[in-house]
Amino acid sequence: MKKPVNRPHTALTGRVPSVPSVPSVPSEAAETLAVLGPVARLSVVDAVTDRLRIEILAGRLRAGSRLPSERELSVALGVNRLTLRAALARLEAMGLVTTRHGSGTEVAAWRERAGLETLGLVIGALSPEEPAWIELLTSLLEVRRVLATEAVALACERHTIEDINAMQAIADEQTTRLDDPQAYARGDLDFQRVLVRAARNIGLELILNSFARYPEEQPELVAKLYDKREESLPFYGALIALVQAGDPESARTTLRAAFNAMDAEWIRRHAP
């Protein structure tokens, strides 16, 4: 008996052709294959989750407020209740809502429950004209300052020659990414990852992970954060030199002053 031929992915349409029905395929499996199709990049659950997440993070749905009933909320959003429940389950996993049987769903105090990765989501939910936007960006810059300063200080004592070589290679590659803020941001994150690994501190690595998706998920924010790419190139060499010098206290003092000046200048450029 002839075996069914696996058909390749269609590059132009982005769809996988349906599997032909042949006698050798069990009826149950054939039925399953018949209903399968390409998965949409953005499902209804994703869309509902994003809509509610933005409203919560922007403060339009306030912490402590109770959401309408499932019936009312599903009608308002134009979705069925199963879709709504799946979206609420995701929001609860993010620490943005709490659901109690018999008492409904409340907006959580996300500052007390969510992780550092939420900071980028909150910034993305606001427009630069809103007062909270610059406040949150200032918080982001301060977190970056603490992460980089402590990573360099620890790397002063713990780095290897392989770490230095890896940092230098990435610094050299950054000169080829000046025209693309997303590519430059990805390169900068690669540099920071090597730097943090040179610090031999897993906690700092996990903190850095909170920023790893910014180039893909926050392209507009990345373009603002890396708006002076050519001017920032010499900073890589300065960081490498500080690590090689092996003086953690001097590195902390130098970097605090440098970051304070750079961040203050960035805020002056972008404050509404």
N, C-alpha and C positions, 0 to 999 in steps of 0.2 A: 504494500500500500504506500502511495506517495505521501511523504511528510509535508506539512504546510511550510511554505517558504517564508522566512522572516523578512518582512519588507523594511527597508531602511527608513530612517527619519527623513521627512521631506524638508529640505533646507529652505525652499522658497515660501512655503506656507506655514512652517513652524509646527505642522501637525504630524502625528503618527498615524498612518493609514490604518483603517480598521482591519482586524484579523479575519481572514476569510473563514466562513463556516464550512467545516468539512465533517464527514461522518465520524471520523475518529475522535472528535472532540466531544466529551460528555455533555449532555443537554444542559446540566447545571452550569458547567464552565462556559458553555456557549452563551447562555443567557447573561452571565456576568460580563463577558467580553462585549456583548452587544450594547450594554448600557454604559460601558466605560468610554470616556472621550478625553480630549485634551483638558487639562486643568487650567482654569483661568488664572492669570497672574494675580489678580485681585479678586478674591471671593467676596460674597455678600457679608460673610462673617468678618472678614478683614475690614471692609468698608464701614460696617457698624462699629466695630472696635475702634477704628481710627477716629470716627466722628465723635463718639462719646469721650475718648481719651483727650482729644483736643479741647472739648468743652470743659472737661475737668481740670486739665493742666492750665488752661487759660483763666481759670477762676470763675467761669460763667456758671458752672455747676459747683457750688461751694461745698467745702468739707463740712460734714455733719448733716447736709441736706439729704432728704429721702427722695429717691427717684420715684416717678410715677409707677403705677402697677405695670406688670408685664403686658397686660392687654392694652393699656393706654400707650405705653412706650412703643410696643410693636406696631400699633396703628400709626402713631406719629412718625415712625421711621420707615413705614411701608414694608415691613418684613414680617415673617411669621415668628411665633414665639420660640420655636426651637433655635432659629438663627439668633434671636436676641439672647437666649440663655447661653449659647456658646460664646457670644461676644462678652457677656457679663462675666463668664467664667475666666476668660482671658484677662479682663480688667482686674478681677480679683487676684489672679496670679501675679499681676504687675503691682499689686498693693494700692490700686486706685479706688476700689470699692470693697465693701464688705456685705455679704449676703447672709441673713439669718432666717431660718425657716420660721414662717409665721409673722415675721416683722418686716419683710421686704429688703430692699437693697439701699444702702446708704453710701454717699460719697465719702471716701476715707481721707484722713489727714495724710496726704501722700508724703509730706515732708518727714513724717514719723515712721513711714512704712516702706517707702520705695528706696531703691538703690541708686548709686551714683549715675548709672546709665540713664536715669530719668531726666537728669539735668538737660541733656541734649534734646530730649523729647519736649520738655517744657519750653525751651527756647524756640524750637521749631513750631510750636503751637501759637506763638505770639508774633505780632508784626513789630518791626523796628520802631514804629511810632508809639507803641505802648510803653509806659514808664517802667514796667517790670522787666522789659527786654534788656535794657542796659544793665540793670541790677544783676540779672542772671548771667549775662555775659561777663560781668566783673567777677562773679563767683567762679565761673569757668576758668578765667584767666588766673585767678588765685590758686585754684586746684592744680592747674598746669605748672605754676610757679613752684608750689610745694613739691610736686612729683619730680620735676626736673632738678631742683636744687638738692633734694635728698638723694636722688639717684646718682648725681655726679659726686656728691660727698662720699657716698659709700663706695662708688666705683674707684675713687682715688686710692682706696686701700685694697680693693679686691680684684681689680682688672687684670687681664692677661694681655699679652702681645696680640693674641688672636682677636680679642675684643677691640683693641685699637685699630687693627687692620680692617676689621669689619665696619667700624664706624667711618673710617677714612674712605672706604670704597663707596659707601652710601652717600657720603658728603660729596664725593666727586660726581656721582651719578645725578645728584640734584641739579647740577648745572644744565642738564639736558631736559629738565622738566619745567622750566620757567614759564612756558606758554600755557601750561595746563595746571590750574590750581588744584584739581582733584588728584592728579598724578603727583604733584609736588607734596600734597598733604599725605598721600600714601607713603611716599618716600620719607617724609619727616617722621611718620609713625614707625616706619622700619628702623630709622636711626634711633628713635627713643626706645624701641624694643631692645636693640643691641645694648644701648646704654643701661637700661634697667637690668638686663641680664648680667651685665658686668658688675652691677651692684650686688648680685647674688641675693636678691630679696623677692620671694614669691609674692608677697603681699603687694609690692609695687607693680609687679607684672599684672596682677589681677585688676588693680586700679586702672592701669593703662588699657586693659581690654575694654573698659567702659567707653573709650574714645575710638576704638578700632573701626567702628562702622560709620563714623562721621562722613568720610568722603563719599560714600554711597547714599547714606540716608539724609545727610544735611548738606547738599552741594552749595546752596546759597550761603549758608553760614561759613562753610569752608572757604568760599571765595572771599568773604570778608576777613576771616582770620588770617588768611595768607595773601593779603593784598599788596604786600611789599616783599615779594619773593626774592628779587635780585639783591635787595638790601640785606636780607637775612642770611645770605650765603656765608659771609665771613663768620657768623655765629657758630657754625659747625666746627670750624677750625679752632675757635676759642674754647669750645666745650672739650674738644679732644685734648687741647693743651692743658686745660685744668685737670683733667683726669690723669694725664701723664705726669703732671707736677707732683701728684700724690699728697697734697695738703688739703684735707677735707674742710677745715675751718676757713681757710682762705677762699676755697671754692664756694662755700656757702655765702660768705660776705660779698664776694664778687658777683655771684649770680643774683642774689637778692637785689642788689643795686641795679644790675643790668635789666632784670625783668621788671622792676618797678618803673624804670624809665620807659621801656618799650611798651608796657601795658598802659601807662598813662597817656602816651602818645597815641596808641590805638584807640583808646576811649575818646580822646579829643577829636579824632577823625570820624568816628562813627556814632557818637552820642547824638540823639535826635535834637 
